[in-house]
Amino acid sequence: MPPVTLDERISALVQPAADAVAGFIFYAVPVAGTEFPLIVGWLIIAALVCTWQFRFIQWWGFRHALAVVRGHYSHPGMAGEVTPFQALTAAVSGTVGLGNIAGVAVAVGIGGAGATFWMVVAGLLGMATKFVEVTLGVKYRAVHHTAGTVSGGPMRYLSKGLAERGHPRLGRALAAFFAVCCVGGALGGGNMFQANQSFQQVLTVTGGEASVLAGRGWLFGAVLAALVGLVIIGGIRSIARVTARVVPFMAGVYLIAGLVVLVLHVEQLPWALWQVVLGAWSPEGVAGGVVGAMIQGFKRAAFSNEAGVGSAAIAHSAVQTDQPASQGFAALLEPFIDTVVICTMTALVIVVTGHVDAGGVTALAGEVRGVGLTSQAFGSAVAWFPYVLALAVVLFAYSTMVTWSYYGLKAWTYLLGDNFATELAFKIIFLIFVVVGSSMQLGPVIDFSDAMIFAMALANVVGLYVLMPVVRQELARYWHAVCAGDIVAVKR
């Protein structure tokens, strides 16, 4: 009998807790022959409520959101640490990750091309949720004037906001629950998983078992930890400066590669779009028909852009502004970029190259699934595109890690105190977990951390419902000031 490895010992230790927590958070009910996780319904219902309550703000507020991101309604003299654009890119870097590449492939593989349609619908709805949670994040943030720093996010608006509404105990309990889950999610899904999967992709394109990196995940992790450490030691200002450059670059590289594939298959593009529409409304095809496609699309959008989870409000809270609703508008763009643009590009590449149609995966896909399916689709158009995909995976993972380090840090300091010692301790722990994630088979550890991330939504969405009247007041006051000319756009 072979000796029990450290990975296996850790997995055996974590498995019972991971199964219990993941089983509760991702509890699913059978719907039309497929399983529907209730947490997805929780997030989609919240998105529908926010969309209705704010009169489809994702449509009428889109143009204003672009103006806010361009800096027309803020200046360096306002309280905060980063510009609206930097806040947006930092938040986008936390959501644009491996789910946009591997997760989308899984969704269309199970739900067929029609899952793309429902993914876009859910992404558009999620824009309203982001508006609400980011507006609250900025309104209830704590500004540390002596240090020149800001702390915000659901921890702050759950405790302060619910206390204002007459529910102080509930607010403190939900805030503490959110913070604990955020720390767990940051160390797992926002760190170890990203490091592990980026190493696996680099290992694949450098020769697999014959690669010089084979068996040396710790070395890859050490280099990655050093690169992450160079950024996170400087706090949100440093993170925002890096993501403001990395996010446009990595998104640009990925989208250009996707557009090249679409151009090379331009004759198949009308067919691909028809497969998306057909699969979205067909009563047959994949398991569950239209319901199956809808569930897979909604699930991928919810898991990708994290609208309702509350994480993005932490990054946006650091923005230089004196108008909470202003950054709420900027946050509208986050699910649009993440889901409507990047996730849709992945899906279209897989469909247009013939690997998936309205009925699901085709014979061309073979047994390949996940990121392998996306890589195969890109490689079928241009042989060396899998290397571009590998670069995108590493950049997506890296940017996700630096942003989630900030999310975890703010949750950590909320629980243990906002001082230099507690901040340094978390950053050291986070960097150690980068190396651990690169060199281990994570198994149930990731199942547990994923559950922690979506457990954040249980607390956050309750706060959104209770505090929605506050957001309506902020929006009415802000929009009246903009329309009356009291808040004037500054051309830049």
C-alpha positions as CSV (number, residue, x, y, z in Angstrom):
1,M,0.0,0.0,0.0
2,P,1.5,3.4,-1.0
3,P,2.1,5.9,1.9
4,V,-0.6,8.4,2.6
5,T,0.4,11.8,1.2
6,L,0.1,15.2,3.0
7,D,-2.6,16.2,0.4
8,E,-4.6,13.1,1.3
9,R,-4.3,13.7,5.0
10,I,-5.5,17.3,4.7
11,S,-8.3,16.2,2.4
12,A,-9.4,13.6,4.8
13,L,-9.4,16.1,7.7
14,V,-11.3,18.8,5.8
15,Q,-13.7,16.5,3.9
16,P,-16.5,16.2,6.5
17,A,-16.7,19.9,7.2
18,A,-16.4,20.8,3.5
19,D,-19.2,18.4,2.6
20,A,-21.4,19.7,5.3
21,V,-20.9,23.4,4.5
22,A,-20.9,23.0,0.7
23,G,-24.0,20.8,0.9
24,F,-25.9,23.5,2.8
25,I,-24.8,26.5,0.8
26,F,-25.1,24.8,-2.6
27,Y,-28.2,22.8,-1.7
28,A,-30.0,22.1,-5.0
29,V,-33.5,21.0,-5.8
30,P,-34.5,19.1,-9.0
31,V,-36.1,21.3,-11.6
32,A,-37.1,19.9,-15.0
33,G,-34.6,17.1,-14.9
34,T,-31.6,19.2,-13.6
35,E,-30.4,20.4,-10.3
36,F,-31.0,24.1,-9.3
37,P,-28.8,25.5,-6.5
38,L,-31.0,27.6,-4.2
39,I,-28.2,30.1,-3.6
40,V,-28.4,31.0,-7.3
41,G,-32.1,31.6,-6.9
42,W,-31.3,33.8,-3.9
43,L,-29.0,35.9,-6.0
44,I,-31.2,36.1,-9.1
45,I,-34.3,37.1,-7.0
46,A,-32.2,39.9,-5.4
47,A,-31.1,41.0,-8.9
48,L,-34.7,41.1,-10.1
49,V,-35.8,43.1,-7.0
50,C,-33.0,45.6,-7.4
51,T,-33.7,46.0,-11.1
52,W,-37.4,46.6,-10.4
53,Q,-36.9,48.9,-7.4
54,F,-34.5,51.2,-9.4
55,R,-36.4,51.2,-12.6
56,F,-33.9,49.2,-14.7
57,I,-31.1,51.5,-13.7
58,Q,-28.6,49.3,-15.8
59,W,-30.2,50.8,-18.9
60,W,-30.9,54.4,-18.2
61,G,-27.8,54.8,-16.0
62,F,-25.3,53.2,-18.3
63,R,-24.1,56.4,-20.0
64,H,-23.7,58.2,-16.7
65,A,-21.7,55.2,-15.4
66,L,-19.2,55.7,-18.2
67,A,-18.9,59.4,-17.3
68,V,-18.3,58.5,-13.7
69,V,-15.6,56.0,-14.5
70,R,-13.8,58.5,-16.7
71,G,-13.5,60.7,-13.6
72,H,-16.0,63.5,-14.5
73,Y,-17.6,63.5,-11.1
74,S,-14.6,63.1,-8.7
75,H,-11.3,64.8,-7.9
76,P,-8.2,63.9,-5.8
77,G,-9.3,66.3,-3.0
78,M,-12.3,64.0,-2.1
79,A,-12.0,61.4,0.7
80,G,-10.8,58.1,-0.6
81,E,-7.7,56.4,-1.9
82,V,-8.3,55.5,-5.6
83,T,-10.0,57.0,-8.6
84,P,-13.3,55.6,-9.9
85,F,-11.6,53.9,-12.8
86,Q,-9.0,52.2,-10.4
87,A,-11.8,51.1,-8.1
88,L,-13.7,49.6,-11.0
89,T,-10.6,47.7,-12.4
90,A,-9.8,46.5,-8.9
91,A,-13.3,45.1,-8.5
92,V,-13.3,43.6,-12.0
93,S,-10.0,41.9,-11.4
94,G,-11.6,40.1,-8.4
95,T,-14.4,38.7,-10.6
96,V,-12.7,38.2,-14.0
97,G,-10.9,34.9,-13.4
98,L,-10.8,31.2,-14.3
99,G,-14.6,31.1,-14.2
100,N,-14.7,33.2,-17.3
101,I,-12.7,30.6,-19.2
102,A,-13.3,27.2,-17.5
103,G,-16.7,27.9,-15.9
104,V,-18.3,29.1,-19.1
105,A,-17.1,26.0,-20.9
106,V,-18.7,23.9,-18.2
107,A,-22.0,25.9,-18.5
108,V,-22.4,25.6,-22.2
109,G,-21.2,22.0,-22.1
110,I,-24.1,21.1,-19.8
111,G,-26.7,23.6,-20.8
112,G,-25.8,23.9,-24.5
113,A,-25.4,27.1,-26.5
114,G,-28.6,28.5,-25.0
115,A,-27.0,28.9,-21.6
116,T,-25.1,31.9,-23.2
117,F,-28.4,33.7,-23.6
118,W,-29.5,33.3,-20.0
119,M,-26.0,34.1,-18.8
120,V,-26.2,37.5,-20.5
121,V,-29.7,38.1,-19.0
122,A,-28.5,37.3,-15.5
123,G,-25.4,39.5,-16.0
124,L,-27.6,42.4,-17.0
125,L,-29.8,41.9,-14.0
126,G,-26.8,41.7,-11.7
127,M,-25.8,45.2,-12.7
128,A,-28.6,46.6,-10.5
129,T,-27.5,44.5,-7.5
130,K,-23.9,45.9,-7.8
131,F,-25.3,49.4,-7.8
132,V,-27.1,48.9,-4.6
133,E,-24.3,47.2,-2.7
134,V,-21.6,49.6,-3.8
135,T,-23.7,52.6,-3.0
136,L,-24.1,51.2,0.5
137,G,-20.4,50.4,0.7
138,V,-19.4,54.0,0.0
139,K,-22.1,55.5,2.2
140,Y,-21.2,53.5,5.4
141,R,-17.4,53.3,4.9
142,A,-15.0,54.3,7.6
143,V,-12.5,57.0,6.7
144,H,-9.3,56.9,8.7
145,H,-8.1,60.5,8.3
146,T,-4.9,60.1,10.2
147,A,-3.7,57.1,8.2
148,G,-5.4,58.4,5.0
149,T,-7.0,55.0,4.4
150,V,-10.6,53.8,4.0
151,S,-12.4,50.6,5.1
152,G,-15.7,49.7,3.7
153,G,-17.9,46.9,2.4
154,P,-20.8,44.8,3.7
155,M,-19.1,44.4,7.2
156,R,-19.6,48.2,7.6
157,Y,-23.0,48.7,6.1
158,L,-24.5,45.6,7.8
159,S,-23.4,46.8,11.2
160,K,-23.9,50.5,10.8
161,G,-26.9,50.5,8.4
162,L,-28.9,47.9,10.2
163,A,-28.3,49.7,13.5
164,E,-29.7,52.8,12.0
165,R,-32.8,50.9,11.0
166,G,-33.3,49.6,14.5
167,H,-31.6,46.2,14.2
168,P,-28.1,46.6,15.8
169,R,-27.7,43.0,17.0
170,L,-28.8,41.5,13.7
171,G,-26.4,43.9,11.9
172,R,-23.4,43.0,14.1
173,A,-24.1,39.3,13.7
174,L,-24.5,39.4,9.9
175,A,-21.4,41.6,9.6
176,A,-19.3,39.2,11.7
177,F,-20.6,36.2,9.7
178,F,-19.8,37.9,6.4
179,A,-16.3,38.8,7.6
180,V,-15.5,35.3,8.7
181,C,-16.7,33.9,5.3
182,C,-14.8,36.5,3.4
183,V,-11.5,35.6,5.1
184,G,-12.1,31.9,4.3
185,G,-13.1,32.7,0.7
186,A,-10.1,35.0,0.2
187,L,-7.6,32.3,1.3
188,G,-9.2,29.5,-0.6
189,G,-11.1,30.5,-3.8
190,G,-9.5,33.9,-4.1
191,N,-6.0,32.5,-3.5
192,M,-5.2,28.8,-3.4
193,F,-7.5,27.8,-6.2
194,Q,-6.2,30.6,-8.5
195,A,-2.6,29.6,-7.8
196,N,-3.3,25.9,-8.3
197,Q,-5.2,26.3,-11.6
198,S,-2.7,28.8,-13.1
199,F,0.1,26.4,-12.3
200,Q,-1.8,23.5,-13.9
201,Q,-2.3,25.6,-17.1
202,V,1.4,26.6,-17.2
203,L,2.4,23.0,-16.6
204,T,0.2,21.9,-19.5
205,V,1.6,24.3,-22.1
206,T,5.2,23.6,-21.0
207,G,5.1,19.9,-21.5
208,G,3.0,18.4,-18.8
209,E,4.8,15.6,-17.0
210,A,7.9,16.4,-19.1
211,S,7.9,20.0,-18.0
212,V,10.7,21.4,-16.0
213,L,8.0,22.5,-13.5
214,A,6.6,19.0,-13.0
215,G,6.6,18.3,-9.3
216,R,7.8,21.8,-8.6
217,G,4.6,23.6,-7.8
218,W,6.2,25.1,-4.8
219,L,8.7,26.9,-7.0
220,F,5.9,28.4,-9.2
221,G,4.1,29.3,-6.0
222,A,7.1,31.0,-4.5
223,V,7.6,33.2,-7.6
224,L,3.9,33.9,-7.8
225,A,3.8,34.8,-4.1
226,A,6.7,37.2,-4.6
227,L,4.9,38.9,-7.4
228,V,1.7,39.1,-5.4
229,G,3.6,40.4,-2.3
230,L,5.2,43.2,-4.3
231,V,1.7,44.5,-4.9
232,I,-0.3,43.8,-1.8
233,I,2.2,45.2,0.7
234,G,1.4,48.7,-0.6
235,G,-2.4,48.3,0.1
236,I,-5.3,49.4,-2.1
237,R,-3.4,52.2,-3.8
238,S,-0.8,49.8,-5.0
239,I,-3.4,47.1,-5.9
240,A,-5.4,49.7,-7.8
241,R,-2.4,51.0,-9.8
242,V,-1.5,47.5,-10.9
243,T,-5.1,46.4,-11.7
244,A,-5.7,49.6,-13.7
245,R,-2.9,48.4,-16.1
246,V,-3.3,44.6,-15.9
247,V,-7.1,44.4,-16.2
248,P,-7.4,46.4,-19.5
249,F,-4.4,44.5,-20.9
250,M,-5.5,41.0,-20.0
251,A,-9.1,41.6,-21.1
252,G,-7.8,43.2,-24.3
253,V,-5.5,40.2,-25.1
254,Y,-8.3,37.7,-24.4
255,L,-11.0,39.6,-26.4
256,I,-8.7,40.2,-29.4
257,A,-7.9,36.5,-29.5
258,G,-11.6,35.7,-29.3
259,L,-12.4,38.2,-32.1
260,V,-9.7,36.6,-34.3
261,V,-11.4,33.3,-33.8
262,L,-14.8,34.8,-34.7
263,V,-13.4,36.5,-37.8
264,L,-11.8,33.2,-38.9
265,H,-15.2,31.6,-38.5
266,V,-17.4,34.5,-39.7
267,E,-19.4,32.3,-42.0
268,Q,-20.5,30.2,-39.0
269,L,-21.3,33.2,-36.8
270,P,-25.0,33.5,-37.8
271,W,-25.4,29.7,-37.2
272,A,-23.7,30.1,-33.8
273,L,-26.0,33.0,-32.8
274,W,-29.0,31.0,-33.9
275,Q,-27.8,28.0,-31.8
276,V,-27.7,30.4,-28.8
277,V,-31.3,31.6,-29.4
278,L,-32.6,28.2,-30.3
279,G,-31.0,26.5,-27.2
280,A,-32.3,29.2,-24.9
281,W,-35.9,28.6,-25.9
282,S,-35.9,25.0,-27.1
283,P,-38.1,22.6,-25.0
284,E,-35.8,19.8,-26.0
285,G,-32.0,19.3,-26.4
286,V,-30.0,19.4,-23.2
287,A,-31.3,18.1,-19.9
288,G,-34.3,20.2,-18.8
289,G,-34.6,22.0,-22.2
290,V,-35.1,25.7,-21.8
291,V,-35.1,25.3,-18.0
292,G,-31.8,23.5,-18.1
293,A,-30.2,26.1,-20.3
294,M,-31.6,28.9,-18.0
295,I,-30.2,27.3,-14.9
296,Q,-26.7,26.8,-16.3
297,G,-26.7,30.3,-17.7
298,F,-27.9,31.9,-14.4
299,K,-25.5,29.7,-12.4
300,R,-22.5,30.8,-14.4
301,A,-23.4,34.5,-14.3
302,A,-24.0,34.4,-10.6
303,F,-20.7,32.5,-9.9
304,S,-18.8,34.8,-12.2
305,N,-19.7,38.4,-11.5
306,E,-20.6,37.8,-7.8
307,A,-23.4,40.3,-7.8
308,G,-25.1,40.0,-4.4
309,V,-22.0,38.4,-2.8
310,G,-20.9,41.9,-1.7
311,S,-17.2,41.5,-2.3
312,A,-16.9,44.3,-4.9
313,A,-18.3,46.8,-2.4
314,I,-15.0,46.5,-0.4
315,A,-12.9,47.7,-3.4
316,H,-15.3,50.4,-4.5
317,S,-15.5,51.8,-1.0
318,A,-12.0,53.1,-1.3
319,V,-13.0,55.5,-4.2
320,Q,-12.4,59.3,-4.1
321,T,-15.9,60.6,-4.0
322,D,-18.3,62.4,-1.7
323,Q,-21.4,60.9,-3.5
324,P,-22.1,57.2,-2.6
325,A,-24.5,56.8,-5.6
326,S,-21.9,58.1,-8.0
327,Q,-19.7,55.0,-7.5
328,G,-22.8,52.9,-7.5
329,F,-23.3,53.9,-11.1
330,A,-19.6,53.0,-11.9
331,A,-20.2,49.6,-10.4
332,L,-23.0,48.9,-13.0
333,L,-20.2,48.3,-15.5
334,E,-18.6,45.4,-13.6
335,P,-21.1,42.6,-14.4
336,F,-21.4,44.0,-17.9
337,I,-17.6,43.6,-18.5
338,D,-17.3,40.3,-16.6
339,T,-20.4,38.5,-17.9
340,V,-21.9,40.2,-20.9
341,V,-18.6,40.8,-22.6
342,I,-15.9,38.3,-21.5
343,C,-18.0,35.3,-20.6
344,T,-20.0,35.8,-23.8
345,M,-16.8,35.9,-25.8
346,T,-15.7,32.5,-24.3
347,A,-19.1,30.9,-25.1
348,L,-19.2,32.2,-28.7
349,V,-15.7,30.9,-29.4
350,I,-16.7,27.5,-28.2
351,V,-19.9,27.5,-30.2
352,V,-18.7,29.1,-33.4
353,T,-15.8,26.5,-33.7
354,G,-18.4,23.7,-33.5
355,H,-17.5,22.3,-30.1
356,V,-21.0,23.0,-28.7
357,D,-24.4,23.6,-30.2
358,A,-28.0,24.0,-28.9
359,G,-27.9,20.4,-27.8
360,G,-24.7,20.6,-25.8
361,V,-21.2,19.3,-26.6
362,T,-20.6,17.9,-30.0
363,A,-18.5,15.0,-31.2
364,L,-15.7,17.5,-32.1
365,A,-15.3,18.2,-28.4
366,G,-14.7,14.6,-27.5
367,E,-14.2,14.0,-23.8
368,V,-12.6,17.4,-23.2
369,R,-14.4,19.7,-20.7
370,G,-13.7,22.8,-18.7
371,V,-10.7,24.9,-19.5
372,G,-9.5,22.1,-21.8
373,L,-12.6,22.7,-24.0
374,T,-11.9,26.4,-24.2
375,S,-8.3,25.8,-25.0
376,Q,-9.2,23.3,-27.7
377,A,-11.7,25.7,-29.3
378,F,-9.0,28.5,-29.5
379,G,-6.4,26.0,-30.7
380,S,-8.7,24.8,-33.5
381,A,-8.5,28.3,-35.0
382,V,-4.9,29.2,-34.4
383,A,-2.5,26.5,-33.2
384,W,-0.6,28.7,-30.8
385,F,-3.6,30.3,-29.2
386,P,-3.6,27.9,-26.2
387,Y,-0.4,29.8,-25.2
388,V,-2.3,33.1,-25.3
389,L,-5.0,31.4,-23.2
390,A,-2.4,30.2,-20.7
391,L,-1.2,33.8,-20.4
392,A,-4.8,35.0,-19.9
393,V,-5.3,32.3,-17.2
394,V,-2.2,33.4,-15.3
395,L,-3.1,37.1,-15.5
396,F,-6.7,36.5,-14.6
397,A,-5.6,34.4,-11.6
398,Y,-2.9,36.9,-10.5
399,S,-5.3,39.9,-10.6
400,T,-7.9,37.9,-8.7
401,M,-5.4,37.1,-6.0
402,V,-4.2,40.6,-5.4
403,T,-7.8,41.9,-5.2
404,W,-9.1,39.1,-3.0
405,S,-6.1,39.8,-0.7
406,Y,-7.6,43.2,-0.1
407,Y,-11.1,41.8,0.5
408,G,-9.7,39.3,3.0
409,L,-7.6,41.9,4.7
410,K,-10.5,44.3,5.3
411,A,-12.6,41.4,6.7
412,W,-9.7,40.3,8.9
413,T,-9.1,43.8,10.3
414,Y,-12.8,44.2,10.9
415,L,-12.7,41.1,13.1
416,L,-9.3,41.6,14.8
417,G,-8.6,45.3,14.7
418,D,-7.4,47.8,12.1
419,N,-3.6,48.2,12.8
420,F,-0.2,47.5,11.3
421,A,0.3,44.2,13.1
422,T,-3.0,42.5,12.1
423,E,-2.5,43.7,8.5
424,L,1.0,42.3,8.3
425,A,-0.1,39.0,9.8
426,F,-2.8,38.5,7.2
427,K,-0.6,39.5,4.3
428,I,2.1,36.9,5.4
429,I,-0.6,34.2,5.8
430,F,-2.0,35.1,2.4
431,L,1.4,34.7,0.7
432,I,2.1,31.4,2.4
433,F,-1.2,30.1,1.1
434,V,-0.2,31.1,-2.5
435,V,2.7,28.6,-2.2
436,V,0.5,25.9,-0.5
437,G,-2.1,26.3,-3.3
438,S,0.4,25.8,-6.1
439,S,1.9,22.7,-4.6
440,M,-1.1,20.7,-3.4
441,Q,-4.1,18.9,-4.7
442,L,-6.7,21.0,-3.0
443,G,-9.9,18.8,-3.3
444,P,-12.4,19.5,-0.5
445,V,-10.4,22.6,0.6
446,I,-11.7,24.5,-2.5
447,D,-15.2,23.1,-2.1
448,F,-15.2,24.6,1.4
449,S,-13.8,28.0,0.4
450,D,-16.2,28.3,-2.5
451,A,-19.1,27.7,-0.1
452,M,-17.6,30.4,2.1
453,I,-17.7,32.9,-0.7
454,F,-21.3,32.3,-1.5
455,A,-22.3,32.1,2.2
456,M,-21.3,35.8,2.1
457,A,-24.4,36.4,0.0
458,L,-26.7,35.0,2.7
459,A,-25.8,37.9,5.0
460,N,-25.3,40.5,2.3
461,V,-28.6,40.2,0.5
462,V,-30.5,40.5,3.8
463,G,-28.7,43.8,4.3
464,L,-29.6,44.9,0.7
465,Y,-33.3,44.3,1.3
466,V,-33.3,46.1,4.7
467,L,-31.2,49.1,3.4
468,M,-32.8,49.5,0.0
469,P,-34.8,52.6,1.2
470,V,-31.5,54.2,2.1
471,V,-30.2,53.6,-1.4
472,R,-33.4,55.1,-3.0
473,Q,-32.9,58.2,-0.9
474,E,-29.2,58.5,-2.0
475,L,-30.1,58.0,-5.6
476,A,-32.9,60.5,-5.6
477,R,-30.7,63.2,-3.9
478,Y,-27.8,62.5,-6.2
479,W,-29.7,62.4,-9.4
480,H,-31.7,65.5,-8.6
481,A,-28.3,67.3,-8.0
482,V,-26.9,66.1,-11.3
483,C,-30.0,67.1,-13.2
484,A,-30.2,70.5,-11.4
485,G,-26.5,71.2,-12.2
486,D,-25.5,71.2,-8.6
487,I,-23.1,68.3,-9.4
488,V,-21.3,69.3,-12.6
489,A,-19.2,67.0,-14.7
490,V,-15.6,68.0,-15.1
491,K,-14.2,67.3,-18.6
492,R,-11.0,65.4,-18.5
